[in-house]
Amino acid sequence: MKAVVVTSPGGPEVLQIQEVETPKIAEGEVLIKVAAAAVNGVDLLQRQGKKSLPAGGYAEKVAVPASQVLPIPEGVSLVDAASFLEVASAVWSTVFWMTNINAGQTFLVHGRASAAGAIAIQLAKFRGARVFATAGSEEKLAVWKDLGADVCIDYKTEDFVARVKEETGGKGVDIVLDSIEESYFQRNLESSLYHGGRLFMLGFQARTVARYVDAGGGLCFITTGSKAAVASEVEKNVWPAIAAGVVKPVVYKSFPLSEAAEAHQLMEINQQIGKILLIP
């Protein structure tokens, strides 16, 4: 079968498609014929040799624990379904599993129009929260608005702290999800949050400040059993919202598996809105 191989740590050019053996499944695993694979931020670090992580789905077939496999949500195509599971699991386990976001609460999302931001906004609106979202262009802010964000803030031209304080009568928000960078940490903690509010950080930068906040470094850091528990929660709580059309896939662009390097190049310039997919 064909698979994308990291020939050596480096730039996108080290991603090469090669013929490899079909994975042999172990006890408790299933073999999946891949219809589409999502490109995630952690994939870039793995390619660069900065993180030693399990291989992803950049292949025609992949063996995975059966406990982490979910049915395709009703009304969603097989390809679009590939855009959901990793990011839904990360966002749900980092924020929604930890706090009961509901009507009457305020929620600030920093996401630069990432897939994590897209699903966080939709889930928060599904649960009745008032959602604030930041992005760095009118195009990205328009996407946030379309997904249901109540207040959209261009962080390049406007002080998001001042805007949040203005919109909340000086209180700040109840919950912040930051998947951007550590440089926002202090401003989020001291200025954006209402007293007693909670700050969640998603991604590798979260692990440097984990002692201060609710930090979700990513699914790659948890055990197989924990991933199974997350998958079960996502199926119960997120999949119905997807099937109802309340949470929608946000796919920016699809590439053939042979163009994995081009997909990584696009990911690195950070201009995408939503998920990038690879199609075997």
Secondary structure, DSSP 8 states (H G I E B T S, - for coil): -EEEEE-SSSSGGGEEEEE-------TTEEEEE-S-EEE-HHHHHHHHTS------S-BSEEEEEGGG-----TT--HHHHTTTHHHHHHHIIIIITTS---TT-EEEEE-TT-HHHHHHHHHHHHTT-EEEEEESSHHHHHHHHHTT-SEEEETTTS-HHHHHHHHTTT--EEEEEE-S-GGGHHHIIIIIEEEEEEEEEESGGGGGSTTTSEEE--GGGS-HHHHHHHHHHHHHHTHHHHHTTSS---EEEEEEGGGHHHHHHHHHHT--SSEEEEE-
